[in-house]
């Protein structure tokens, strides 16, 4: 960033994952204004200025942007901010994703229709606004199938239905997590799952990293681990599918986080986010495995400059989340033992004795994790598994 005149940047969202962006932008010498509806948002502690504003309120965020005379607006890791960032950028003539692309990328039904029309990674799908409609559509798609809210994030409301009898409960779970009440039903795809971080500038998409994903499995498929680089990183079908998704969805001047499953019939698209990935993929895993600074990259994008996406090294990185049964925490042990494992970069535990651990139904329910670096993916994954095994969070029912 040498030689760049510094200015004011509006970061939309100041939660845990956005706090890493706030710190990075501040470290690069910019004045950071952060907005979030939570007055206790952790990122506020690093922002120069903060305002309690619902990040989905486009007009309220635009008013802050005008008042603060911002030079750029950005966010990471949350779909809730995508439309607002695009709206404010477009309103002020700043670089950013178009509002049309933002609208499509934050509605799973619209996204599916566009990808199906363009024959990109298509899967069978339908939408429903009632349990009866969901049962009818699911029966047409076939079992098993997956039901999701069309407009939520972080695995909230996602569940697998193996038969007609399970659809009603799955619909209720999904509709409760949907602001619109609309649910999307998709065929269940078998195969290894990866996510892909990419940056698109002037119609050219550069893949920064491909990540192997671990989930909790059915019924909710909560992400419990990531490893870079993926064993499938060099698969041409992955890179081609991501680039075709970006083009089909009209994405430009934006980062993307694309989730795919590899099947016998090709790469099936699970979702495309017009933002970078969460779960420390953006803030930690990509820099640890490649040396690419994705936080700086999205800042440069928002300023109308081309980011440096050339890898500086080829190492491995991983994150593993503790899988803890629901209940009241009676003991937390092994934190120092986990930290002592070679390659461990961070150990984070978010609960203490007396806290309640919820059932693992979404990303928000995870309570502890470790981040590691290794000479390659296997070494990083082994270190992460060893470290997480040393942590003991005991609960009582």
C-alpha positions as YAML, in Angstrom:
chain: A
units: angstrom
residues:
- id: 1
  name: UNK
  ca: [0.00, 0.00, 0.00]
- id: 2
  name: UNK
  ca: [3.08, 2.22, -0.21]
- id: 3
  name: UNK
  ca: [2.47, 5.58, -1.84]
- id: 4
  name: UNK
  ca: [-1.32, 5.41, -1.39]
- id: 5
  name: UNK
  ca: [-3.11, 8.38, 0.12]
- id: 6
  name: UNK
  ca: [-5.03, 7.11, 3.11]
- id: 7
  name: UNK
  ca: [-8.71, 7.87, 3.64]
- id: 8
  name: UNK
  ca: [-11.85, 6.78, 5.47]
- id: 9
  name: UNK
  ca: [-13.28, 3.28, 5.07]
- id: 10
  name: UNK
  ca: [-16.73, 2.16, 6.17]
- id: 11
  name: UNK
  ca: [-16.78, -1.48, 7.33]
- id: 12
  name: UNK
  ca: [-20.28, -2.94, 7.36]
- id: 13
  name: UNK
  ca: [-20.54, -5.39, 10.23]
- id: 14
  name: UNK
  ca: [-18.37, -5.38, 13.35]
- id: 15
  name: UNK
  ca: [-18.81, -8.92, 14.64]
- id: 16
  name: UNK
  ca: [-16.05, -11.41, 15.37]
- id: 17
  name: UNK
  ca: [-15.06, -12.18, 11.78]
- id: 18
  name: UNK
  ca: [-15.38, -8.55, 10.66]
- id: 19
  name: UNK
  ca: [-13.12, -7.48, 13.53]
- id: 20
  name: UNK
  ca: [-10.15, -8.97, 11.67]
- id: 21
  name: UNK
  ca: [-10.94, -6.77, 8.67]
- id: 22
  name: UNK
  ca: [-11.31, -3.68, 10.86]
- id: 23
  name: UNK
  ca: [-7.92, -4.30, 12.45]
- id: 24
  name: UNK
  ca: [-6.24, -4.93, 9.11]
- id: 25
  name: UNK
  ca: [-7.67, -1.80, 7.48]
- id: 26
  name: UNK
  ca: [-6.64, 0.24, 10.50]
- id: 27
  name: UNK
  ca: [-3.14, -1.26, 10.44]
- id: 28
  name: UNK
  ca: [-2.84, -0.16, 6.81]
- id: 29
  name: UNK
  ca: [-3.31, 3.44, 7.92]
- id: 30
  name: UNK
  ca: [-6.96, 4.12, 7.13]
- id: 31
  name: UNK
  ca: [-9.59, 5.69, 9.35]
- id: 32
  name: UNK
  ca: [-12.19, 3.00, 10.05]
- id: 33
  name: UNK
  ca: [-15.86, 3.69, 10.62]
- id: 34
  name: UNK
  ca: [-17.76, 0.54, 11.63]
- id: 35
  name: UNK
  ca: [-21.49, -0.11, 11.78]
- id: 36
  name: UNK
  ca: [-23.34, -2.98, 13.44]
- id: 37
  name: UNK
  ca: [-26.72, -3.33, 15.13]
- id: 38
  name: UNK
  ca: [-25.07, -4.88, 18.20]
- id: 39
  name: UNK
  ca: [-23.79, -2.14, 20.53]
- id: 40
  name: UNK
  ca: [-21.41, -4.71, 22.03]
- id: 41
  name: UNK
  ca: [-19.95, -5.80, 18.67]
- id: 42
  name: UNK
  ca: [-16.33, -6.80, 19.26]
- id: 43
  name: UNK
  ca: [-15.07, -4.94, 16.18]
- id: 44
  name: UNK
  ca: [-16.12, -1.60, 17.63]
- id: 45
  name: UNK
  ca: [-13.12, -1.87, 19.93]
- id: 46
  name: UNK
  ca: [-10.74, -1.43, 16.99]
- id: 47
  name: UNK
  ca: [-12.69, 1.07, 14.86]
- id: 48
  name: UNK
  ca: [-11.89, 4.77, 15.04]
- id: 49
  name: UNK
  ca: [-15.63, 5.50, 14.93]
- id: 50
  name: UNK
  ca: [-18.61, 3.22, 15.44]
- id: 51
  name: UNK
  ca: [-22.35, 3.53, 15.02]
- id: 52
  name: UNK
  ca: [-25.13, 1.19, 16.07]
- id: 53
  name: UNK
  ca: [-26.95, 0.62, 12.80]
- id: 54
  name: UNK
  ca: [-28.67, -2.44, 11.34]
- id: 55
  name: UNK
  ca: [-26.32, -3.51, 8.53]
- id: 56
  name: UNK
  ca: [-29.32, -4.55, 6.43]
- id: 57
  name: UNK
  ca: [-30.70, -0.98, 6.58]
- id: 58
  name: UNK
  ca: [-29.28, 0.37, 3.32]
- id: 59
  name: UNK
  ca: [-30.49, 3.95, 3.76]
- id: 60
  name: UNK
  ca: [-29.16, 4.22, 7.31]
- id: 61
  name: UNK
  ca: [-25.75, 2.94, 6.23]
- id: 62
  name: UNK
  ca: [-25.76, 5.33, 3.27]
- id: 63
  name: UNK
  ca: [-26.42, 8.22, 5.66]
- id: 64
  name: UNK
  ca: [-23.38, 7.22, 7.73]
- id: 65
  name: UNK
  ca: [-21.27, 6.94, 4.57]
- id: 66
  name: UNK
  ca: [-22.28, 10.42, 3.40]
- id: 67
  name: UNK
  ca: [-21.75, 11.99, 6.80]
- id: 68
  name: UNK
  ca: [-18.30, 10.44, 7.17]
- id: 69
  name: UNK
  ca: [-17.30, 11.22, 3.58]
- id: 70
  name: UNK
  ca: [-16.00, 7.72, 3.04]
- id: 71
  name: UNK
  ca: [-13.51, 6.73, 0.36]
- id: 72
  name: UNK
  ca: [-14.47, 3.06, 0.34]
- id: 73
  name: UNK
  ca: [-16.99, 0.59, 1.75]
- id: 74
  name: UNK
  ca: [-16.48, -3.13, 2.31]
- id: 75
  name: UNK
  ca: [-17.27, -6.18, 4.42]
- id: 76
  name: UNK
  ca: [-16.21, -9.82, 4.64]
- id: 77
  name: UNK
  ca: [-17.63, -13.16, 5.66]
- id: 78
  name: UNK
  ca: [-21.32, -12.25, 5.93]
- id: 79
  name: UNK
  ca: [-24.03, -12.28, 3.28]
- id: 80
  name: UNK
  ca: [-26.11, -9.90, 5.40]
- id: 81
  name: UNK
  ca: [-23.82, -7.01, 4.41]
- id: 82
  name: UNK
  ca: [-23.53, -7.75, 0.68]
- id: 83
  name: UNK
  ca: [-26.61, -5.84, -0.51]
- id: 84
  name: UNK
  ca: [-25.88, -2.84, 1.69]
- id: 85
  name: UNK
  ca: [-22.25, -2.58, 0.58]
- id: 86
  name: UNK
  ca: [-23.32, -2.76, -3.08]
- id: 87
  name: UNK
  ca: [-26.12, -0.21, -2.57]
- id: 88
  name: UNK
  ca: [-23.93, 2.35, -0.82]
- id: 89
  name: UNK
  ca: [-21.06, 1.91, -3.29]
- id: 90
  name: UNK
  ca: [-23.40, 2.30, -6.26]
- id: 91
  name: UNK
  ca: [-25.15, 5.31, -4.68]
- id: 92
  name: UNK
  ca: [-21.84, 7.11, -4.11]
- id: 93
  name: UNK
  ca: [-20.12, 6.04, -7.33]
- id: 94
  name: UNK
  ca: [-17.55, 3.94, -5.49]
- id: 95
  name: UNK
  ca: [-16.06, 0.69, -6.82]
- id: 96
  name: UNK
  ca: [-17.97, -2.43, -5.86]
- id: 97
  name: UNK
  ca: [-20.35, -5.21, -6.76]
- id: 98
  name: UNK
  ca: [-23.47, -4.20, -8.67]
- id: 99
  name: UNK
  ca: [-26.76, -4.11, -6.79]
- id: 100
  name: UNK
  ca: [-28.25, -6.60, -9.26]
- id: 101
  name: UNK
  ca: [-25.49, -9.15, -8.62]
- id: 102
  name: UNK
  ca: [-25.77, -8.53, -4.87]
- id: 103
  name: UNK
  ca: [-29.53, -9.20, -4.96]
- id: 104
  name: UNK
  ca: [-29.04, -12.50, -6.81]
- id: 105
  name: UNK
  ca: [-26.14, -13.67, -4.65]
- id: 106
  name: UNK
  ca: [-28.03, -13.16, -1.39]
- id: 107
  name: UNK
  ca: [-31.10, -15.15, -2.42]
- id: 108
  name: UNK
  ca: [-30.50, -18.86, -2.90]
- id: 109
  name: UNK
  ca: [-33.57, -19.28, -5.09]
- id: 110
  name: UNK
  ca: [-32.55, -16.49, -7.49]
- id: 111
  name: UNK
  ca: [-28.99, -17.84, -7.57]
- id: 112
  name: UNK
  ca: [-30.18, -21.34, -8.38]
- id: 113
  name: UNK
  ca: [-32.38, -20.11, -11.21]
- id: 114
  name: UNK
  ca: [-29.56, -18.14, -12.81]
- id: 115
  name: UNK
  ca: [-27.08, -21.02, -12.54]
- id: 116
  name: UNK
  ca: [-29.66, -23.47, -13.88]
- id: 117
  name: UNK
  ca: [-30.41, -21.19, -16.84]
- id: 118
  name: UNK
  ca: [-26.69, -21.00, -17.59]
- id: 119
  name: UNK
  ca: [-26.16, -24.74, -16.98]
- id: 120
  name: UNK
  ca: [-23.48, -24.12, -14.37]
- id: 121
  name: UNK
  ca: [-23.14, -26.75, -11.65]
- id: 122
  name: UNK
  ca: [-26.90, -27.25, -11.60]
- id: 123
  name: UNK
  ca: [-28.81, -29.42, -9.15]
- id: 124
  name: UNK
  ca: [-32.53, -30.11, -8.97]
- id: 125
  name: UNK
  ca: [-34.33, -27.57, -6.77]
- id: 126
  name: UNK
  ca: [-37.67, -25.99, -5.95]
- id: 127
  name: UNK
  ca: [-39.02, -23.40, -3.52]
- id: 128
  name: UNK
  ca: [-41.85, -23.57, -1.01]
- id: 129
  name: UNK
  ca: [-43.69, -21.27, 1.38]
- id: 130
  name: UNK
  ca: [-45.70, -23.93, 3.18]
- id: 131
  name: UNK
  ca: [-45.10, -27.37, 4.62]
- id: 132
  name: UNK
  ca: [-47.56, -28.96, 2.19]
- id: 133
  name: UNK
  ca: [-45.83, -27.32, -0.77]
- id: 134
  name: UNK
  ca: [-42.44, -28.45, 0.53]
- id: 135
  name: UNK
  ca: [-43.62, -32.05, 0.82]
- id: 136
  name: UNK
  ca: [-44.95, -31.97, -2.74]
- id: 137
  name: UNK
  ca: [-41.77, -30.44, -4.16]
- id: 138
  name: UNK
  ca: [-39.46, -32.72, -2.16]
- id: 139
  name: UNK
  ca: [-41.33, -35.77, -3.43]
- id: 140
  name: UNK
  ca: [-40.76, -34.55, -6.97]
- id: 141
  name: UNK
  ca: [-37.04, -33.97, -6.40]
- id: 142
  name: UNK
  ca: [-36.54, -37.26, -4.57]
- id: 143
  name: UNK
  ca: [-34.95, -38.30, -1.31]
- id: 144
  name: UNK
  ca: [-32.75, -37.51, 0.40]
- id: 145
  name: UNK
  ca: [-33.00, -33.76, -0.12]
- id: 146
  name: UNK
  ca: [-31.84, -30.65, 1.71]
- id: 147
  name: UNK
  ca: [-34.03, -27.78, 2.88]
- id: 148
  name: UNK
  ca: [-32.58, -24.30, 3.46]
- id: 149
  name: UNK
  ca: [-33.86, -20.78, 4.08]
- id: 150
  name: UNK
  ca: [-33.40, -18.77, 0.89]
- id: 151
  name: UNK
  ca: [-31.91, -15.81, 2.76]
- id: 152
  name: UNK
  ca: [-29.87, -16.87, 5.79]
- id: 153
  name: UNK
  ca: [-26.22, -17.65, 6.55]
- id: 154
  name: UNK
  ca: [-23.90, -19.87, 8.56]
- id: 155
  name: UNK
  ca: [-25.80, -23.17, 8.14]
- id: 156
  name: UNK
  ca: [-28.78, -21.66, 9.97]
- id: 157
  name: UNK
  ca: [-31.94, -23.56, 9.23]
- id: 158
  name: UNK
  ca: [-30.28, -26.17, 6.99]
- id: 159
  name: UNK
  ca: [-31.32, -29.79, 7.37]
- id: 160
  name: UNK
  ca: [-31.53, -33.02, 5.42]
- id: 161
  name: UNK
  ca: [-34.77, -34.88, 4.89]
- id: 162
  name: UNK
  ca: [-34.47, -38.58, 4.15]
- id: 163
  name: UNK
  ca: [-38.19, -39.18, 3.64]
- id: 164
  name: UNK
  ca: [-41.55, -37.44, 3.30]
- id: 165
  name: UNK
  ca: [-42.12, -37.74, 7.04]
- id: 166
  name: UNK
  ca: [-39.06, -35.56, 7.75]
- id: 167
  name: UNK
  ca: [-39.91, -32.74, 5.36]
- id: 168
  name: UNK
  ca: [-42.40, -30.92, 7.59]
- id: 169
  name: UNK
  ca: [-39.89, -30.55, 10.46]
- id: 170
  name: UNK
  ca: [-37.14, -29.56, 8.02]
- id: 171
  name: UNK
  ca: [-39.41, -26.95, 6.45]
- id: 172
  name: UNK
  ca: [-40.28, -25.48, 9.85]
- id: 173
  name: UNK
  ca: [-36.59, -25.27, 10.79]
- id: 174
  name: UNK
  ca: [-35.69, -23.55, 7.52]
- id: 175
  name: UNK
  ca: [-38.65, -21.15, 7.42]
- id: 176
  name: UNK
  ca: [-37.94, -19.93, 10.96]
- id: 177
  name: UNK
  ca: [-34.44, -18.93, 9.83]
- id: 178
  name: UNK
  ca: [-35.72, -17.14, 6.72]
- id: 179
  name: UNK
  ca: [-36.68, -13.48, 6.82]
- id: 180
  name: UNK
  ca: [-39.04, -14.03, 3.91]
- id: 181
  name: UNK
  ca: [-40.34, -17.40, 5.09]
- id: 182
  name: UNK
  ca: [-39.37, -18.92, 1.76]
- id: 183
  name: UNK
  ca: [-37.51, -22.23, 1.71]
- id: 184
  name: UNK
  ca: [-35.47, -23.85, -1.03]
- id: 185
  name: UNK
  ca: [-35.45, -27.63, -1.47]
- id: 186
  name: UNK
  ca: [-32.43, -29.13, -3.25]
- id: 187
  name: UNK
  ca: [-31.40, -32.62, -4.22]
- id: 188
  name: UNK
  ca: [-28.80, -34.02, -1.86]
- id: 189
  name: UNK
  ca: [-25.41, -34.32, -3.52]
- id: 190
  name: UNK
  ca: [-22.86, -36.91, -2.46]
- id: 191
  name: UNK
  ca: [-19.15, -36.17, -2.84]
- id: 192
  name: UNK
  ca: [-16.20, -34.36, -1.25]
- id: 193
  name: UNK
  ca: [-16.86, -30.68, -0.57]
- id: 194
  name: UNK
  ca: [-14.53, -27.76, -1.17]
- id: 195
  name: UNK
  ca: [-14.75, -23.99, -0.98]
- id: 196
  name: UNK
  ca: [-12.96, -21.58, -3.28]
- id: 197
  name: UNK
  ca: [-11.77, -18.04, -2.52]
- id: 198
  name: UNK
  ca: [-11.48, -15.83, -5.59]
- id: 199
  name: UNK
  ca: [-11.20, -12.20, -6.61]
- id: 200
  name: UNK
  ca: [-12.73, -10.80, -9.81]
- id: 201
  name: UNK
  ca: [-11.45, -7.54, -11.32]
- id: 202
  name: UNK
  ca: [-12.51, -6.22, -14.74]
- id: 203
  name: UNK
  ca: [-14.02, -9.57, -15.64]
- id: 204
  name: UNK
  ca: [-10.90, -11.58, -14.77]
- id: 205
  name: UNK
  ca: [-11.21, -14.07, -11.90]
- id: 206
  name: UNK
  ca: [-8.17, -15.18, -9.92]
- id: 207
  name: UNK
  ca: [-8.40, -18.20, -7.62]
- id: 208
  name: UNK
  ca: [-6.58, -17.51, -4.35]
- id: 209
  name: UNK
  ca: [-7.19, -20.80, -2.55]
- id: 210
  name: UNK
  ca: [-9.19, -24.02, -2.58]
- id: 211
  name: UNK
  ca: [-10.13, -25.45, 0.82]
- id: 212
  name: UNK
  ca: [-11.20, -28.93, 1.90]
- id: 213
  name: UNK
  ca: [-14.23, -28.84, 4.18]
- id: 214
  name: UNK
  ca: [-15.35, -31.05, 7.05]
- id: 215
  name: UNK
  ca: [-18.94, -30.93, 8.31]
- id: 216
  name: UNK
  ca: [-20.87, -32.43, 11.18]
- id: 217
  name: UNK
  ca: [-22.86, -34.44, 8.64]
- id: 218
  name: UNK
  ca: [-26.64, -34.84, 8.57]
- id: 219
  name: UNK
  ca: [-28.97, -33.42, 9.43]
- id: 220
  name: UNK
  ca: [-27.47, -29.88, 9.70]
- id: 221
  name: UNK
  ca: [-24.02, -30.10, 8.03]
- id: 222
  name: UNK
  ca: [-22.34, -27.52, 10.27]
- id: 223
  name: UNK
  ca: [-18.74, -26.84, 9.22]
- id: 224
  name: UNK
  ca: [-16.32, -28.24, 11.81]
- id: 225
  name: UNK
  ca: [-13.03, -27.98, 9.93]
- id: 226
  name: UNK
  ca: [-11.16, -26.60, 6.93]
- id: 227
  name: UNK
  ca: [-7.77, -27.51, 5.42]
- id: 228
  name: UNK
  ca: [-5.63, -25.76, 2.79]
- id: 229
  name: UNK
  ca: [-4.58, -26.45, 0.16]
- id: 230
  name: UNK
  ca: [-7.31, -28.84, -0.89]
- id: 231
  name: UNK
  ca: [-6.28, -32.20, -2.29]
- id: 232
  name: UNK
  ca: [-8.38, -31.10, -5.27]
- id: 233
  name: UNK
  ca: [-6.70, -27.70, -5.73]
- id: 234
  name: UNK
  ca: [-5.42, -28.52, -9.19]
- id: 235
  name: UNK
  ca: [-8.70, -29.90, -10.53]
- id: 236
  name: UNK
  ca: [-9.51, -27.91, -13.66]
- id: 237
  name: UNK
  ca: [-13.25, -28.51, -13.22]
- id: 238
  name: UNK
  ca: [-13.22, -26.60, -9.92]
- id: 239
  name: UNK
  ca: [-11.57, -23.52, -11.37]
- id: 240
  name: UNK
  ca: [-13.66, -23.56, -14.53]
- id: 241
  name: UNK
  ca: [-16.90, -23.93, -12.58]
- id: 242
  name: UNK
  ca: [-16.06, -21.03, -10.26]
- id: 243
  name: UNK
  ca: [-15.25, -18.74, -13.18]
- id: 244
  name: UNK
  ca: [-18.45, -19.72, -14.98]
- id: 245
  name: UNK
  ca: [-20.45, -19.03, -11.79]
- id: 246
  name: UNK
  ca: [-18.92, -15.58, -11.47]
- id: 247
  name: UNK
  ca: [-19.76, -14.74, -15.08]
- id: 248
  name: UNK
  ca: [-23.29, -16.15, -14.90]
- id: 249
  name: UNK
  ca: [-24.12, -14.23, -11.72]
- id: 250
  name: UNK
  ca: [-22.73, -10.94, -13.05]
- id: 251
  name: UNK
  ca: [-20.09, -10.65, -10.34]
- id: 252
  name: UNK
  ca: [-17.28, -8.15, -10.85]
- id: 253
  name: UNK
  ca: [-15.11, -5.96, -8.61]
- id: 254
  name: UNK
  ca: [-15.76, -8.45, -5.85]
- id: 255
  name: UNK
  ca: [-14.46, -11.37, -3.86]
- id: 256
  name: UNK
  ca: [-16.33, -14.67, -4.00]
- id: 257
  name: UNK
  ca: [-16.61, -17.72, -1.76]
- id: 258
  name: UNK
  ca: [-17.94, -20.67, -3.75]
- id: 259
  name: UNK
  ca: [-18.87, -24.02, -2.23]
- id: 260
  name: UNK
  ca: [-18.79, -27.08, -4.50]
- id: 261
  name: UNK
  ca: [-19.16, -30.82, -4.29]
- id: 262
  name: UNK
  ca: [-17.25, -33.06, -6.66]
- id: 263
  name: UNK
  ca: [-19.42, -35.75, -8.22]
- id: 264
  name: UNK
  ca: [-19.28, -38.25, -11.06]
- id: 265
  name: UNK
  ca: [-21.18, -35.79, -13.23]
- id: 266
  name: UNK
  ca: [-18.87, -32.87, -12.46]
- id: 267
  name: UNK
  ca: [-18.71, -30.05, -9.94]
- id: 268
  name: UNK
  ca: [-22.07, -29.35, -8.30]
- id: 269
  name: UNK
  ca: [-22.50, -25.83, -6.94]
- id: 270
  name: UNK
  ca: [-23.76, -25.66, -3.37]
- id: 271
  name: UNK
  ca: [-23.64, -21.87, -2.96]
- id: 272
  name: UNK
  ca: [-21.83, -18.77, -4.20]
- id: 273
  name: UNK
  ca: [-21.23, -15.89, -1.81]
- id: 274
  name: UNK
  ca: [-20.26, -12.50, -3.21]
- id: 275
  name: UNK
  ca: [-17.80, -12.04, -0.34]
- id: 276
  name: UNK
  ca: [-14.88, -13.86, 1.23]
- id: 277
  name: UNK
  ca: [-15.28, -16.94, 3.40]
- id: 278
  name: UNK
  ca: [-15.69, -16.98, 7.15]
- id: 279
  name: UNK
  ca: [-14.40, -19.53, 9.66]
- id: 280
  name: UNK
  ca: [-10.97, -17.84, 9.66]
- id: 281
  name: UNK
  ca: [-10.42, -18.86, 6.02]
- id: 282
  name: UNK
  ca: [-9.96, -15.24, 4.97]
- id: 283
  name: UNK
  ca: [-8.16, -13.87, 8.00]
- id: 284
  name: UNK
  ca: [-5.90, -16.84, 8.76]
- id: 285
  name: UNK
  ca: [-5.89, -19.89, 6.52]
- id: 286
  name: UNK
  ca: [-5.20, -18.21, 3.17]
- id: 287
  name: UNK
  ca: [-2.38, -16.01, 4.54]
- id: 288
  name: UNK
  ca: [-0.86, -18.97, 6.40]
- id: 289
  name: UNK
  ca: [-0.92, -21.32, 3.40]
- id: 290
  name: UNK
  ca: [-0.17, -18.86, 0.57]
- id: 291
  name: UNK
  ca: [1.01, -15.54, 1.99]
- id: 292
  name: UNK
  ca: [-1.81, -13.78, 0.12]
- id: 293
  name: UNK
  ca: [-3.39, -10.98, 2.17]
- id: 294
  name: UNK
  ca: [-7.07, -11.21, 1.26]
- id: 295
  name: UNK
  ca: [-8.04, -8.45, 3.69]
- id: 296
  name: UNK
  ca: [-5.77, -6.04, 1.86]
- id: 297
  name: UNK
  ca: [-7.05, -7.41, -1.44]
- id: 298
  name: UNK
  ca: [-10.69, -6.52, -0.75]
- id: 299
  name: UNK
  ca: [-9.63, -3.11, 0.54]
- id: 300
  name: UNK
  ca: [-7.77, -2.44, -2.69]
- id: 301
  name: UNK
  ca: [-10.80, -3.61, -4.67]
- id: 302
  name: UNK
  ca: [-13.01, -1.14, -2.82]
- id: 303
  name: UNK
  ca: [-10.54, 1.64, -3.67]
- id: 304
  name: UNK
  ca: [-10.51, 0.75, -7.37]
- id: 305
  name: UNK
  ca: [-7.03, -0.75, -7.35]
- id: 306
  name: UNK
  ca: [-5.81, -4.18, -8.43]
- id: 307
  name: UNK
  ca: [-4.78, -6.41, -5.51]
- id: 308
  name: UNK
  ca: [-1.64, -8.56, -5.29]
- id: 309
  name: UNK
  ca: [-2.81, -12.17, -5.53]
- id: 310
  name: UNK
  ca: [0.55, -13.81, -6.19]
- id: 311
  name: UNK
  ca: [1.31, -16.58, -3.64]
- id: 312
  name: UNK
  ca: [4.39, -15.89, -1.51]
- id: 313
  name: UNK
  ca: [4.87, -19.50, -0.37]
- id: 314
  name: UNK
  ca: [3.24, -22.93, -0.49]
- id: 315
  name: UNK
  ca: [2.46, -24.23, 2.99]
- id: 316
  name: UNK
  ca: [-0.51, -25.82, 4.73]
- id: 317
  name: UNK
  ca: [-3.08, -24.47, 7.17]
- id: 318
  name: UNK
  ca: [-6.09, -25.83, 9.01]
- id: 319
  name: UNK
  ca: [-8.81, -25.03, 11.49]
- id: 320
  name: UNK
  ca: [-10.72, -27.53, 13.59]
- id: 321
  name: UNK
  ca: [-13.74, -26.85, 15.79]
- id: 322
  name: UNK
  ca: [-14.47, -28.74, 18.98]
- id: 323
  name: UNK
  ca: [-17.63, -30.83, 18.76]
- id: 324
  name: UNK
  ca: [-19.21, -30.55, 22.20]
- id: 325
  name: UNK
  ca: [-22.55, -32.08, 23.27]
- id: 326
  name: UNK
  ca: [-25.21, -29.67, 24.50]
- id: 327
  name: UNK
  ca: [-25.35, -28.93, 28.19]
- id: 328
  name: UNK
  ca: [-23.93, -26.80, 31.00]
- id: 329
  name: UNK
  ca: [-20.14, -26.47, 31.04]
- id: 330
  name: UNK
  ca: [-18.63, -28.00, 34.17]
- id: 331
  name: UNK
  ca: [-14.94, -28.01, 33.14]
- id: 332
  name: UNK
  ca: [-12.64, -26.58, 30.47]
- id: 333
  name: UNK
  ca: [-9.24, -28.27, 30.32]
- id: 334
  name: UNK
  ca: [-6.30, -28.86, 28.01]
- id: 335
  name: UNK
  ca: [-5.98, -25.37, 26.54]
- id: 336
  name: UNK
  ca: [-2.26, -25.08, 27.26]
- id: 337
  name: UNK
  ca: [-1.70, -28.64, 26.05]
- id: 338
  name: UNK
  ca: [-3.38, -27.71, 22.78]
- id: 339
  name: UNK
  ca: [-1.25, -24.59, 22.44]
- id: 340
  name: UNK
  ca: [1.91, -26.64, 22.93]
- id: 341
  name: UNK
  ca: [1.31, -28.73, 19.80]
- id: 342
  name: UNK
  ca: [3.78, -27.87, 17.06]
- id: 343
  name: UNK
  ca: [2.19, -25.72, 14.37]
- id: 344
  name: UNK
  ca: [-0.62, -24.33, 16.49]
- id: 345
  name: UNK
  ca: [-1.12, -20.62, 15.77]
- id: 346
  name: UNK
  ca: [-4.20, -20.02, 17.90]
- id: 347
  name: UNK
  ca: [-6.45, -21.74, 20.42]
- id: 348
  name: UNK
  ca: [-9.75, -20.03, 21.13]
- id: 349
  name: UNK
  ca: [-12.38, -21.16, 23.64]
- id: 350
  name: UNK
  ca: [-15.57, -19.15, 23.81]
- id: 351
  name: UNK
  ca: [-17.19, -20.73, 26.87]
- id: 352
  name: UNK
  ca: [-16.46, -20.89, 30.58]
- id: 353
  name: UNK
  ca: [-17.68, -23.02, 33.45]
- id: 354
  name: UNK
  ca: [-21.39, -22.42, 33.93]
- id: 355
  name: UNK
  ca: [-22.10, -21.44, 30.32]
- id: 356
  name: UNK
  ca: [-24.64, -23.33, 28.24]
- id: 357
  name: UNK
  ca: [-23.51, -25.14, 25.07]
- id: 358
  name: UNK
  ca: [-26.35, -25.34, 22.53]
- id: 359
  name: UNK
  ca: [-27.02, -28.22, 20.15]
- id: 360
  name: UNK
  ca: [-24.81, -27.97, 17.07]
- id: 361
  name: UNK
  ca: [-27.29, -26.70, 14.48]
- id: 362
  name: UNK
  ca: [-25.41, -23.77, 12.91]
- id: 363
  name: UNK
  ca: [-21.98, -22.13, 12.86]
- id: 364
  name: UNK
  ca: [-23.05, -19.86, 15.72]
- id: 365
  name: UNK
  ca: [-23.27, -22.91, 18.03]
- id: 366
  name: UNK
  ca: [-19.55, -23.78, 17.87]
- id: 367
  name: UNK
  ca: [-17.65, -22.95, 21.06]
- id: 368
  name: UNK
  ca: [-13.92, -23.57, 20.48]
- id: 369
  name: UNK
  ca: [-11.35, -23.98, 17.72]
- id: 370
  name: UNK
  ca: [-7.67, -24.24, 16.87]
- id: 371
  name: UNK
  ca: [-5.77, -22.79, 13.89]
- id: 372
  name: UNK
  ca: [-2.57, -24.41, 12.63]
- id: 373
  name: UNK
  ca: [0.15, -24.03, 10.01]
- id: 374
  name: UNK
  ca: [2.32, -26.79, 8.57]
- id: 375
  name: UNK
  ca: [4.76, -27.44, 5.79]
- id: 376
  name: UNK
  ca: [1.83, -28.88, 3.84]
- id: 377
  name: UNK
  ca: [-1.89, -29.53, 4.28]
- id: 378
  name: UNK
  ca: [-1.42, -32.95, 5.87]
- id: 379
  name: UNK
  ca: [0.95, -31.62, 8.53]
- id: 380
  name: UNK
  ca: [-1.38, -28.71, 9.35]
- id: 381
  name: UNK
  ca: [-4.42, -31.03, 9.56]
- id: 382
  name: UNK
  ca: [-2.60, -33.50, 11.80]
- id: 383
  name: UNK
  ca: [-1.56, -30.72, 14.16]
- id: 384
  name: UNK
  ca: [-5.10, -29.35, 14.28]
- id: 385
  name: UNK
  ca: [-6.60, -32.75, 15.03]
- id: 386
  name: UNK
  ca: [-4.03, -33.38, 17.78]
- id: 387
  name: UNK
  ca: [-4.56, -29.98, 19.36]
- id: 388
  name: UNK
  ca: [-8.36, -30.16, 19.33]
- id: 389
  name: UNK
  ca: [-8.21, -33.65, 20.86]
- id: 390
  name: UNK
  ca: [-6.27, -32.26, 23.85]
- id: 391
  name: UNK
  ca: [-9.03, -29.78, 24.68]
- id: 392
  name: UNK
  ca: [-11.70, -31.11, 27.01]
- id: 393
  name: UNK
  ca: [-14.95, -29.20, 27.46]
- id: 394
  name: UNK
  ca: [-17.09, -31.25, 29.82]
- id: 395
  name: UNK
  ca: [-20.80, -30.59, 30.11]
- id: 396
  name: UNK
  ca: [-23.69, -31.86, 32.17]
- id: 397
  name: UNK
  ca: [-27.04, -32.44, 30.54]
...
